[in-house]
Amino acid sequence: MESEPRLMIVWHSRTGGSEALARAAAAGAGAAKLVAADDVTPRALLAAGGYLFVGPENLAALSGAMKEMFDRCYYPCLGKLEGRPYATIVCAGSDGDSAQRQLDRIATGWRLKRVADPIIVNTGAQTPEAILAPKTIAPGRLAEAHDLGAALAEGLAAGIF
């Protein structure tokens, strides 16, 4: 049994941008549990002390895999996660706000507590070719994800949230 609550980083990525951000956050967090959205279970969510949700915006919404993870886990976890901390990173081609709002609405239903400002990484991908191309995230944005992971893990370990 672990002695302190552990950060769970849930991610989905089609072109590598969100995955790179999730991995940077996990590197900052140290002992975080990094789990692809397809592999998340209600049991794993219940075992975590806090969450970082990292995913792309697709067609002005959460990616299907992220949304499906929430659909699959929402009711089994409803009423059991109140007050747990969360933060988000959205990787988007131009905006990201719609996916961010959608994610916050779901987190509100679970009664999670946002503990860091949302991070939206805009890749500028606007053509079909650019949207489908593998993404390279700027070092400064990766550092921002790293620092967020570190802050979340330290806050959990210290009992700040």
CYANA upper distance limits for C-alpha pairs under 8 A (distance plus 0.5 A):
  4 GLU  CA    156 LEU  CA      8.02
  4 GLU  CA    157 ALA  CA      6.43
  5 PRO  CA     48 ALA  CA      6.78
  5 PRO  CA     49 GLY  CA      4.84
  5 PRO  CA     50 GLY  CA      7.92
  5 PRO  CA    156 LEU  CA      6.64
  5 PRO  CA    157 ALA  CA      7.15
  6 ARG  CA     31 ALA  CA      7.73
  6 ARG  CA     32 ALA  CA      6.57
  6 ARG  CA     33 LYS  CA      7.75
  6 ARG  CA     48 ALA  CA      5.83
  6 ARG  CA     49 GLY  CA      5.49
  6 ARG  CA     50 GLY  CA      7.12
  6 ARG  CA    153 ALA  CA      7.61
  6 ARG  CA    156 LEU  CA      7.50
  6 ARG  CA    157 ALA  CA      8.28
  7 LEU  CA     29 ALA  CA      8.26
  7 LEU  CA     31 ALA  CA      8.12
  7 LEU  CA     32 ALA  CA      5.33
  7 LEU  CA     33 LYS  CA      6.72
  7 LEU  CA     48 ALA  CA      6.53
  7 LEU  CA     49 GLY  CA      6.29
  7 LEU  CA     50 GLY  CA      5.41
  7 LEU  CA     51 TYR  CA      6.10
  7 LEU  CA     52 LEU  CA      7.86
  7 LEU  CA    152 LEU  CA      7.65
  7 LEU  CA    153 ALA  CA      6.41
  7 LEU  CA    156 LEU  CA      7.87
  8 MET  CA     32 ALA  CA      6.20
  8 MET  CA     33 LYS  CA      5.20
  8 MET  CA     34 LEU  CA      6.54
  8 MET  CA     35 VAL  CA      7.72
  8 MET  CA     45 LEU  CA      8.05
  8 MET  CA     48 ALA  CA      6.37
  8 MET  CA     49 GLY  CA      8.00
  8 MET  CA     50 GLY  CA      6.68
  8 MET  CA     51 TYR  CA      5.38
  8 MET  CA     52 LEU  CA      6.82
  9 ILE  CA     22 ALA  CA      7.33
  9 ILE  CA     25 ALA  CA      8.50
  9 ILE  CA     26 ALA  CA      7.62
  9 ILE  CA     32 ALA  CA      7.31
  9 ILE  CA     33 LYS  CA      6.49
  9 ILE  CA     34 LEU  CA      5.26
  9 ILE  CA     35 VAL  CA      6.58
  9 ILE  CA     51 TYR  CA      6.29
  9 ILE  CA     52 LEU  CA      5.18
  9 ILE  CA     53 PHE  CA      6.45
  9 ILE  CA     54 VAL  CA      7.75
 10 VAL  CA     22 ALA  CA      8.31
 10 VAL  CA     34 LEU  CA      6.76
 10 VAL  CA     35 VAL  CA      5.58
 10 VAL  CA     36 ALA  CA      6.24
 10 VAL  CA     37 ALA  CA      6.16
 10 VAL  CA     40 VAL  CA      7.94
 10 VAL  CA     51 TYR  CA      7.80
 10 VAL  CA     52 LEU  CA      6.72
 10 VAL  CA     53 PHE  CA      5.45
 10 VAL  CA     54 VAL  CA      6.61
 11 TRP  CA     18 SER  CA      7.42
 11 TRP  CA     19 GLU  CA      7.06
 11 TRP  CA     22 ALA  CA      6.83
 11 TRP  CA     34 LEU  CA      8.17
 11 TRP  CA     35 VAL  CA      6.97
 11 TRP  CA     36 ALA  CA      5.53
 11 TRP  CA     37 ALA  CA      5.91
 11 TRP  CA     53 PHE  CA      6.51
 11 TRP  CA     54 VAL  CA      5.12
 11 TRP  CA     55 GLY  CA      5.96
 11 TRP  CA     66 MET  CA      7.92
 12 HIS  CA     18 SER  CA      6.98
 12 HIS  CA     19 GLU  CA      7.08
 12 HIS  CA     36 ALA  CA      6.38
 12 HIS  CA     37 ALA  CA      6.08
 12 HIS  CA     38 ASP  CA      8.47
 12 HIS  CA     54 VAL  CA      7.16
 12 HIS  CA     55 GLY  CA      5.46
 12 HIS  CA     56 PRO  CA      7.54
 12 HIS  CA     63 SER  CA      8.11
 12 HIS  CA     65 ALA  CA      7.09
 12 HIS  CA     66 MET  CA      6.80
 13 SER  CA     17 GLY  CA      7.11
 13 SER  CA     18 SER  CA      5.57
 13 SER  CA     19 GLU  CA      5.92
 13 SER  CA     55 GLY  CA      6.57
 13 SER  CA     56 PRO  CA      6.82
 14 ARG  CA     18 SER  CA      8.49
 14 ARG  CA     56 PRO  CA      8.39
 15 THR  CA    132 LEU  CA      7.11
 15 THR  CA    133 ALA  CA      6.86
 15 THR  CA    134 PRO  CA      5.07
 15 THR  CA    135 LYS  CA      6.22
 16 GLY  CA     20 ALA  CA      6.52
 16 GLY  CA    134 PRO  CA      6.37
 16 GLY  CA    135 LYS  CA      5.99
 16 GLY  CA    136 THR  CA      7.96
 17 GLY  CA     21 LEU  CA      6.88
 17 GLY  CA     56 PRO  CA      8.35
 17 GLY  CA     91 CYS  CA      7.04
 17 GLY  CA    134 PRO  CA      7.97
 17 GLY  CA    135 LYS  CA      5.48
 17 GLY  CA    136 THR  CA      6.74
 17 GLY  CA    137 ILE  CA      6.59
 18 SER  CA     22 ALA  CA      6.56
 18 SER  CA     54 VAL  CA      6.57
 18 SER  CA     55 GLY  CA      5.72
 18 SER  CA     56 PRO  CA      6.58
 18 SER  CA     89 ILE  CA      8.42
 18 SER  CA     90 VAL  CA      7.76
 18 SER  CA     91 CYS  CA      6.26
 19 GLU  CA     23 ARG  CA      6.57
 19 GLU  CA     54 VAL  CA      8.27
 19 GLU  CA     55 GLY  CA      8.27
 20 ALA  CA     24 ALA  CA      6.62
 20 ALA  CA    137 ILE  CA      7.75
 20 ALA  CA    142 LEU  CA      7.95
 21 LEU  CA     25 ALA  CA      6.71
 21 LEU  CA     54 VAL  CA      7.87
 21 LEU  CA     89 ILE  CA      8.25
 21 LEU  CA    137 ILE  CA      8.18
 21 LEU  CA    141 ARG  CA      8.38
 21 LEU  CA    142 LEU  CA      6.26
 21 LEU  CA    145 ALA  CA      6.31
 21 LEU  CA    146 HIS  CA      8.32
 22 ALA  CA     26 ALA  CA      6.65
 22 ALA  CA     34 LEU  CA      8.14
 22 ALA  CA     54 VAL  CA      6.54
 22 ALA  CA    145 ALA  CA      7.77
 23 ARG  CA     27 ALA  CA      6.61
 23 ARG  CA     34 LEU  CA      8.17
 24 ALA  CA     28 GLY  CA      6.88
 24 ALA  CA    142 LEU  CA      6.36
 24 ALA  CA    143 ALA  CA      7.66
 24 ALA  CA    145 ALA  CA      6.28
 24 ALA  CA    146 HIS  CA      5.25
 24 ALA  CA    149 GLY  CA      8.23
 25 ALA  CA     29 ALA  CA      6.65
 25 ALA  CA    142 LEU  CA      8.35
 25 ALA  CA    145 ALA  CA      5.26
 25 ALA  CA    146 HIS  CA      4.55
 25 ALA  CA    147 ASP  CA      7.38
 25 ALA  CA    148 LEU  CA      6.80
 25 ALA  CA    149 GLY  CA      4.68
 25 ALA  CA    150 ALA  CA      7.55
 26 ALA  CA     30 GLY  CA      6.57
 26 ALA  CA     31 ALA  CA      8.11
 26 ALA  CA     32 ALA  CA      6.29
 26 ALA  CA     33 LYS  CA      8.09
 26 ALA  CA     34 LEU  CA      7.10
 26 ALA  CA    146 HIS  CA      7.48
 26 ALA  CA    149 GLY  CA      6.43
 26 ALA  CA    150 ALA  CA      8.46
 27 ALA  CA    146 HIS  CA      6.82
 27 ALA  CA    149 GLY  CA      7.94
 27 ALA  CA    150 ALA  CA      8.47
 28 GLY  CA    145 ALA  CA      8.35
 28 GLY  CA    146 HIS  CA      4.92
 28 GLY  CA    147 ASP  CA      6.45
 28 GLY  CA    148 LEU  CA      7.93
 28 GLY  CA    149 GLY  CA      5.53
 28 GLY  CA    150 ALA  CA      4.92
 29 ALA  CA    146 HIS  CA      7.81
 29 ALA  CA    149 GLY  CA      5.03
 29 ALA  CA    150 ALA  CA      4.65
 29 ALA  CA    151 ALA  CA      7.88
 29 ALA  CA    152 LEU  CA      7.62
 29 ALA  CA    153 ALA  CA      5.65
 29 ALA  CA    154 GLU  CA      8.09
 30 GLY  CA    150 ALA  CA      7.86
 30 GLY  CA    153 ALA  CA      8.16
 31 ALA  CA    153 ALA  CA      8.31
 32 ALA  CA    153 ALA  CA      7.64
 35 VAL  CA     39 ASP  CA      6.87
 35 VAL  CA     40 VAL  CA      6.86
 36 ALA  CA     40 VAL  CA      7.14
 37 ALA  CA     65 ALA  CA      6.76
 37 ALA  CA     66 MET  CA      6.28
 37 ALA  CA     69 MET  CA      6.27
 38 ASP  CA     65 ALA  CA      7.03
 38 ASP  CA     66 MET  CA      8.42
 38 ASP  CA     69 MET  CA      7.00
 40 VAL  CA     44 ALA  CA      6.95
 40 VAL  CA     45 LEU  CA      7.79
 40 VAL  CA     69 MET  CA      7.25
 41 THR  CA     45 LEU  CA      6.94
 41 THR  CA     73 CYS  CA      7.03
 42 PRO  CA     46 LEU  CA      6.64
 42 PRO  CA     73 CYS  CA      5.58
 42 PRO  CA     74 TYR  CA      8.43
 42 PRO  CA     76 PRO  CA      6.71
 42 PRO  CA     77 CYS  CA      6.60
 43 ARG  CA     47 ALA  CA      6.70
 44 ALA  CA     48 ALA  CA      6.93
 45 LEU  CA     77 CYS  CA      8.17
 46 LEU  CA     77 CYS  CA      7.47
 46 LEU  CA     80 LYS  CA      7.78
 46 LEU  CA     81 LEU  CA      7.42
 49 GLY  CA     84 ARG  CA      6.96
 49 GLY  CA     85 PRO  CA      8.04
 49 GLY  CA    156 LEU  CA      7.55
 50 GLY  CA     84 ARG  CA      5.99
 50 GLY  CA     85 PRO  CA      5.35
 50 GLY  CA     86 TYR  CA      6.18
 50 GLY  CA    152 LEU  CA      8.40
 50 GLY  CA    156 LEU  CA      7.77
 51 TYR  CA     84 ARG  CA      8.39
 51 TYR  CA     85 PRO  CA      6.86
 51 TYR  CA     86 TYR  CA      5.07
 51 TYR  CA     87 ALA  CA      6.97
 52 LEU  CA     86 TYR  CA      6.06
 52 LEU  CA     87 ALA  CA      5.36
 52 LEU  CA     88 THR  CA      5.95
 52 LEU  CA     89 ILE  CA      8.05
 52 LEU  CA    149 GLY  CA      8.30
 53 PHE  CA     86 TYR  CA      8.10
 53 PHE  CA     87 ALA  CA      6.95
 53 PHE  CA     88 THR  CA      5.32
 53 PHE  CA     89 ILE  CA      6.83
 54 VAL  CA     88 THR  CA      6.31
 54 VAL  CA     89 ILE  CA      5.18
 54 VAL  CA     90 VAL  CA      6.32
 54 VAL  CA     91 CYS  CA      8.26
 55 GLY  CA     62 LEU  CA      7.70
 55 GLY  CA     63 SER  CA      7.37
 55 GLY  CA     66 MET  CA      7.43
 55 GLY  CA     89 ILE  CA      7.10
 55 GLY  CA     90 VAL  CA      5.70
 55 GLY  CA     91 CYS  CA      6.60
 56 PRO  CA     62 LEU  CA      6.99
 56 PRO  CA     63 SER  CA      6.32
 56 PRO  CA     90 VAL  CA      5.90
 56 PRO  CA     91 CYS  CA      5.04
 56 PRO  CA     92 ALA  CA      6.23
 56 PRO  CA     99 ALA  CA      8.45
 57 GLU  CA     61 ALA  CA      5.84
 57 GLU  CA     62 LEU  CA      5.50
 57 GLU  CA     63 SER  CA      6.18
 57 GLU  CA     90 VAL  CA      7.01
 57 GLU  CA     91 CYS  CA      6.73
 57 GLU  CA     92 ALA  CA      5.64
 57 GLU  CA     93 GLY  CA      8.20
 57 GLU  CA     96 GLY  CA      6.29
 57 GLU  CA     98 SER  CA      8.32
 57 GLU  CA     99 ALA  CA      6.00
 58 ASN  CA     62 LEU  CA      6.52
 58 ASN  CA     63 SER  CA      5.68
 58 ASN  CA     64 GLY  CA      8.42
 58 ASN  CA     92 ALA  CA      8.15
 58 ASN  CA     99 ALA  CA      8.47
 60 ALA  CA     95 ASP  CA      8.45
 60 ALA  CA     96 GLY  CA      7.51
 60 ALA  CA     97 ASP  CA      8.40
 60 ALA  CA     98 SER  CA      5.95
 60 ALA  CA     99 ALA  CA      6.63
 61 ALA  CA     98 SER  CA      6.16
 61 ALA  CA     99 ALA  CA      4.82
 61 ALA  CA    102 GLN  CA      7.45
 62 LEU  CA     66 MET  CA      6.76
 62 LEU  CA     67 LYS  CA      6.53
 62 LEU  CA     98 SER  CA      8.38
 62 LEU  CA     99 ALA  CA      5.16
 62 LEU  CA    100 GLN  CA      8.19
 62 LEU  CA    102 GLN  CA      7.45
 62 LEU  CA    103 LEU  CA      7.72
 63 SER  CA     67 LYS  CA      6.75
 64 GLY  CA     68 GLU  CA      6.40
 65 ALA  CA     69 MET  CA      6.67
 66 MET  CA     70 PHE  CA      6.96
 67 LYS  CA     71 ASP  CA      6.60
 68 GLU  CA     72 ARG  CA      6.47
 69 MET  CA     73 CYS  CA      6.59
 70 PHE  CA     74 TYR  CA      5.80
 70 PHE  CA    106 ILE  CA      8.21
 71 ASP  CA     75 TYR  CA      8.36
 73 CYS  CA     77 CYS  CA      6.63
 74 TYR  CA     78 LEU  CA      6.42
 74 TYR  CA    110 TRP  CA      8.14
 77 CYS  CA     81 LEU  CA      7.05
 77 CYS  CA    110 TRP  CA      8.04
 78 LEU  CA    109 GLY  CA      8.23
 78 LEU  CA    110 TRP  CA      6.23
 79 GLY  CA    110 TRP  CA      7.24
 80 LYS  CA    110 TRP  CA      8.34
 81 LEU  CA    110 TRP  CA      6.66
 81 LEU  CA    111 ARG  CA      7.38
 81 LEU  CA    112 LEU  CA      7.14
 82 GLU  CA    110 TRP  CA      6.69
 82 GLU  CA    111 ARG  CA      5.21
 82 GLU  CA    112 LEU  CA      5.97
 82 GLU  CA    113 LYS  CA      8.33
 83 GLY  CA    111 ARG  CA      6.52
 83 GLY  CA    112 LEU  CA      5.48
 83 GLY  CA    113 LYS  CA      5.82
 84 ARG  CA    111 ARG  CA      8.31
 84 ARG  CA    112 LEU  CA      5.61
 84 ARG  CA    113 LYS  CA      6.27
 84 ARG  CA    161 PHE  CA      7.83
 85 PRO  CA    112 LEU  CA      6.36
 85 PRO  CA    113 LYS  CA      5.20
 85 PRO  CA    114 ARG  CA      6.24
 85 PRO  CA    115 VAL  CA      6.38
 85 PRO  CA    161 PHE  CA      6.80
 86 TYR  CA    112 LEU  CA      6.96
 86 TYR  CA    113 LYS  CA      6.48
 86 TYR  CA    114 ARG  CA      5.52
 86 TYR  CA    115 VAL  CA      6.53
 86 TYR  CA    116 ALA  CA      8.10
 87 ALA  CA    114 ARG  CA      6.25
 87 ALA  CA    115 VAL  CA      6.69
 87 ALA  CA    116 ALA  CA      6.09
 87 ALA  CA    117 ASP  CA      7.64
 87 ALA  CA    118 PRO  CA      6.99
 88 THR  CA    100 GLN  CA      8.20
 88 THR  CA    116 ALA  CA      8.50
 88 THR  CA    117 ASP  CA      8.37
 88 THR  CA    118 PRO  CA      5.81
 88 THR  CA    119 ILE  CA      6.77
 89 ILE  CA    118 PRO  CA      6.66
 89 ILE  CA    119 ILE  CA      5.19
 89 ILE  CA    120 ILE  CA      6.23
 89 ILE  CA    121 VAL  CA      7.92
 89 ILE  CA    145 ALA  CA      8.27
 90 VAL  CA     96 GLY  CA      6.70
 90 VAL  CA     99 ALA  CA      7.78
 90 VAL  CA    100 GLN  CA      7.23
 90 VAL  CA    118 PRO  CA      8.43
 90 VAL  CA    119 ILE  CA      6.84
 90 VAL  CA    120 ILE  CA      5.27
 90 VAL  CA    121 VAL  CA      6.68
 91 CYS  CA     96 GLY  CA      7.34
 91 CYS  CA    120 ILE  CA      6.38
 91 CYS  CA    121 VAL  CA      5.26
 91 CYS  CA    122 ASN  CA      6.62
 91 CYS  CA    123 THR  CA      7.73
 92 ALA  CA     96 GLY  CA      5.56
 92 ALA  CA    120 ILE  CA      7.52
 92 ALA  CA    121 VAL  CA      6.55
 92 ALA  CA    122 ASN  CA      5.43
 92 ALA  CA    123 THR  CA      6.62
 92 ALA  CA    124 GLY  CA      8.22
 92 ALA  CA    125 ALA  CA      8.49
 93 GLY  CA    122 ASN  CA      5.86
 93 GLY  CA    123 THR  CA      5.42
 93 GLY  CA    124 GLY  CA      5.28
 93 GLY  CA    125 ALA  CA      5.02
 93 GLY  CA    126 GLN  CA      6.80
 93 GLY  CA    131 ILE  CA      7.51
 94 SER  CA    122 ASN  CA      6.04
 94 SER  CA    123 THR  CA      7.34
 94 SER  CA    124 GLY  CA      5.89
 94 SER  CA    125 ALA  CA      7.34
 94 SER  CA    126 GLN  CA      7.75
 95 ASP  CA    120 ILE  CA      8.45
 95 ASP  CA    122 ASN  CA      7.14
 96 GLY  CA    100 GLN  CA      6.68
 96 GLY  CA    120 ILE  CA      6.61
 96 GLY  CA    121 VAL  CA      8.32
 96 GLY  CA    122 ASN  CA      7.94
 97 ASP  CA    101 ARG  CA      6.58
 97 ASP  CA    120 ILE  CA      8.29
 98 SER  CA    102 GLN  CA      6.65
 99 ALA  CA    103 LEU  CA      6.64
100 GLN  CA    104 ASP  CA      6.68
100 GLN  CA    118 PRO  CA      8.04
101 ARG  CA    105 ARG  CA      6.69
102 GLN  CA    106 ILE  CA      7.01
103 LEU  CA    107 ALA  CA      6.75
104 ASP  CA    108 THR  CA      6.50
105 ARG  CA    109 GLY  CA      6.96
106 ILE  CA    110 TRP  CA      7.12
107 ALA  CA    111 ARG  CA      6.59
107 ALA  CA    112 LEU  CA      5.85
107 ALA  CA    113 LYS  CA      8.37
108 THR  CA    112 LEU  CA      6.47
108 THR  CA    113 LYS  CA      8.41
115 VAL  CA    161 PHE  CA      8.35
116 ALA  CA    148 LEU  CA      8.42
121 VAL  CA    141 ARG  CA      7.68
123 THR  CA    135 LYS  CA      8.17
123 THR  CA    137 ILE  CA      8.05
125 ALA  CA    130 ALA  CA      5.47
125 ALA  CA    131 ILE  CA      5.52
126 GLN  CA    130 ALA  CA      6.70
126 GLN  CA    131 ILE  CA      6.64
127 THR  CA    131 ILE  CA      6.49
128 PRO  CA    132 LEU  CA      6.67
129 GLU  CA    133 ALA  CA      6.53
137 ILE  CA    141 ARG  CA      7.11
137 ILE  CA    142 LEU  CA      7.08
138 ALA  CA    142 LEU  CA      6.92
139 PRO  CA    143 ALA  CA      6.59
140 GLY  CA    144 GLU  CA      6.75
141 ARG  CA    145 ALA  CA      6.88
142 LEU  CA    146 HIS  CA      6.64
143 ALA  CA    147 ASP  CA      6.59
144 GLU  CA    148 LEU  CA      6.70
145 ALA  CA    149 GLY  CA      6.71
146 HIS  CA    150 ALA  CA      6.78
147 ASP  CA    151 ALA  CA      6.58
148 LEU  CA    152 LEU  CA      6.61
149 GLY  CA    153 ALA  CA      6.65
150 ALA  CA    154 GLU  CA      6.54
151 ALA  CA    155 GLY  CA      6.44
152 LEU  CA    156 LEU  CA      6.71
153 ALA  CA    157 ALA  CA      6.65
154 GLU  CA    158 ALA  CA      6.47
155 GLY  CA    159 GLY  CA      6.54
155 GLY  CA    160 ILE  CA      5.51
155 GLY  CA    161 PHE  CA      6.59
156 LEU  CA    160 ILE  CA      6.74
156 LEU  CA    161 PHE  CA      6.42
